[in-house]
């Protein structure tokens, strides 16, 4: 009887900790430095895109502040990492585990920073409208 009770309590505690995991709405988020975008999808999938120096967000904000007529032209962005994979949430942190496609190892340089994964505080992420 005691063993059954201990097992039941242990199972209850374990299930509560699993269900207490924070949920993140699907959508696009940006980090505090405004250079990294994370798109949260169904089934704990994500896409990640990082820029160096400036991003579409920072250029858009700069143009709003300048309040000048828009000039024709194109802005080129310098990438600083890109990938997708599976995310999890632990203690208020978003943990990104990137998929490494073995077929691309021979043709592309692997970003070793991303192979280790990333951890970001959920409270610091800003949800974008689009």
Helices and strands as residue ranges (DSSP letters): H 2-19, E 27-30, E 36-40, G 42-44, E 45-52, H 56-66, E 78-90, E 93-98, H 102-105, H 112-115, E 118-121, G 122-124, E 126-127
